Amino acid sequence: MRQTLQSCVFAVLGAMILAPVQARAQDDEAFTTDFRIENCTWAHNSQQNPFMRLTPGWRLVLAGEEDGEDVDLQITVLRAKQRVVFTTPAGKRVSVLTRIVEERESVGGELAEVSRNFFALCRETGNAFYFGEVVDIYEDGEIVDHSGGWRAGRNGAQPGVIMPGSFMLGARYFQEQAPGVALDRAQNVAMGETVETEAGTFHGCVRVEETNALHPDEEGEEKVHCPGVGQVTDEDLELVEFGFVPPGQE
């Protein structure tokens, strides 16, 4: 399909706003916060972003060992959707129908956390945006906490970019923008990588370092995303299984 002049302009803008501001290139605080989302039209099932699949039923299973315990992480694109309404920094009121992506993490064979994340893609740039999450923390099979949950439009929270449509090395951007609750941010650190996992060998992958502005002294965590698949590593976890699950088994 031919790309219109307007789409080309938006694509260039999308790449530009994810690049570090030149005058502050050495400033640790130079992470993009304003993504001009008032210019976007939205999709909750588009495959326009090669590193972020939002197809219902798509599941990734990552596994590994952290702090001496076995960890299992299942990431599933649900058929469920969530509408999120918020006002942009430019003052425009926006309503977005997002796709829910569920993450279920087990530690030592016991369920530790379930989060349901709200994502949608900007058609003009291919940027995958993060609009919030509902979090359940488990202990001994019981929900004990909901810390980390947030939603754009509540308590000053704004969407962030979870995966840019145009991957530019060195780009820095906020993934979560919920003051005092969730301020994860990312830097694109590598591209064109080949990664071997138990689930297979993947090419043309990109690497992202994530840090938390609420805890700036903590070390960052690296994740690798590969075309057509999505996330294949999360620090010491790696992809062991991927593919579609039957309807009703998400």
N, C-alpha and C positions, 0 to 999 in steps of 0.2 A: 504494500500500500504506500502510495506517495505521501510524504510528510509535508504538511502545509508550512508556509513561511512563519505563521504564528507559532506552530509547534516547534519549529527550529529555534525561534527566539526563546521560548520557554525552556527548551532543552539546554541552551547555552547559559541562560540565567540559572538554571538548576545546578549546573556544574560550577558556575562562578560563586554562588552563595555558599557552597560547601568548601571552597578553598580558603585557607587561612588568610586573614587580612594582612596585606603585605607590611603595613606600618607596625604591626604587632606580631610579626612572625616568630619572634623569640619569647613572646609573652605567654606564660603557661595558661593564662585566662582567655587566650584567643581561640575560643571554640564558638562556632556559629550557633546562634540562638533564634534568629529570625529567618524563616525559610520562605517568606512571601506566599504562604499557603492560600491566601485569598485569590490567587491566580489559578488555583487547581480545580479540575474536575476529578471525581473520585471513582475508584474501582475497588471492589473487595474480593474479586476472583481473577484478576488479570495476571498474566505471566510475563508482563513487560519487563520486570526486573529479573535478570537471570539468576541472581543469588538469593531470591526471596520468593518461595512458592506459596501461593495462597489457594491452591486447589483443594477443595474439601476432600477429606480422606487421606491426604498425604501425611505420612508419618516417618519421622526420623528417630532412631534409637541409638543413643550414645552411651558408652559404658567405660569404666576405668576405676582407678583407685585413688582416693583422696584421704590424706591423714590416716592411712592404714585401713580404710574401710572401702568396701565395694560400693560404687555409686552407679545408678542406672537412671538415665534421663530420657524420657519419651516426649517428643514434640509432635503434636498432632493438629492438623488444620481441621477444625470442626465445621460442620454444616451450619452451625448457629452463627448469628450476626448480632451486633450491638450498635445501636445508634448513639453517637456522641455529639453533643451540641456545645459550642464554645464561641468566644469572641476573640478574633485574632488581634495581635498587637496593633494592626492598622485600624481596628475598630469595626471590622466586618463580622457579623454573626454567621457562623457556619454550622451546618448539620451534616454529619458524615455517617454513612452506614458502613461499619467496619466488620471485618472478618475476625472471629475469635480463634486464636491459636492457643491450645492448652499445653502446658508443660507439667509433667509429673515426675518428680525426683524422689528416688528411694535411696536410702543409705543403710547399708548393712541388711538389706532385705526388707526394711520397714519404710513405709511411705513417710516422707519428710516434708514435702511441700507440693502444693498444686497451685499453679497460677494460670489465669485465663487472660490472655493478652489481646488487645484490640489494635488491629492493623488495617491500613488501607493504602493504596497506591495512588499517587498523583499521576494522571494520564499524561500531562504535559512534560514532566521531567523523568518519570520512572522511579522517583524516590519513594521508598516504602516508609510510611510514617507510623509512629507509635503514639496511640491516643490514650493509653492507660492500661491498668490491669487490676484484677481482683485476685487477692492472695489468701490462701489458706495454709497455715503452718501447722504441722501435725506432731504430736508426741504420743507414743503408745496407742496409735490408732484414733486419737481424738484431736479435733481442731482446737488449738490453744491460742492462736494469734492470727492477725491479718496484717501485720506490719509490712510496709512496702507498697500497699495498694494505693492507687491514685487514678484520676481521670481528668483529661483536659476539660477545662471549663469549671472545675471545682477548686476553690481555695488558691486561685492564681495559677493553676497548672496550664501548660501549653503543650501541644504535640512536639515530638522530636523526630529525628530521622533514625530509623533502625538500620536501613541499608540504602545508600545512595544509588540512583539509577545510572549515574556516570561516576565510576570509581576513579578518584584522583589521588595519587600518592601524596601523603602529607596533609590531606584535608582533615579538619577537626570539626566536630559537631556534637551537639547534645542529642542524646537518644531519649532521655526522660527529662522533663522540665516541671517538676513538682517541688516547689521550694520547701525545704525542711523534711521532705519525705523520700524523694527519688530524683537524683541528679546524675545519672549515669551519662558518660560522654565517651566518644570514640575518636580514634585517629587511625587513618588508613596507612598501614606500614609496609605492605608488600602486595604484589600482584603477579599474575602469570606463574604461579607456583604449581608444582605437581605434588600431590599428597597421597601417600599410601595408608590405607586403613584396612581393618578386617573386612569391611564391606566392599572394598575395591580400591582401585587407583583412579584418582581424579586429576584432571588437567585444567589449566587456566583459572586456578583458584586465587582468592584474595584473602589477605590477613588483616585483621582489625585488632587494635589494642584498646581495651575498655578500661576506664578509670572512673572513680566515684568522687565528684566534687564535694560531697559531704565528708569524705575521708581522704583528703588529698595526699596524706602521707603513706597510704597503703599502696602496695605494688599493683600494677595493672594486670589484667588478664587478657590473654590472646585467644581469639576465635578465628577459625578458617571457614570460609564459605566457598562452595564450588558451583559452577554453572549447571542449571537444571536440577540440582539436588537441594542446595541450601547449606545449612551448617553441618560441617563434618568433624570439627574438633571444638572442644571447650576446655582449654588448659589441658589437664591430664585425661580428659574423656575423649574418646574417638568414636566415629560412626561404626556400628556393628551390623546395622540392618536399616533398610529404607524401602519405601514403596507405598502403594495404596492399601488401605484396609477396607473391608467390605462395609457397605452402608449399615449404620446401626452399631458398628463396633469401634467408632472413634473414641 
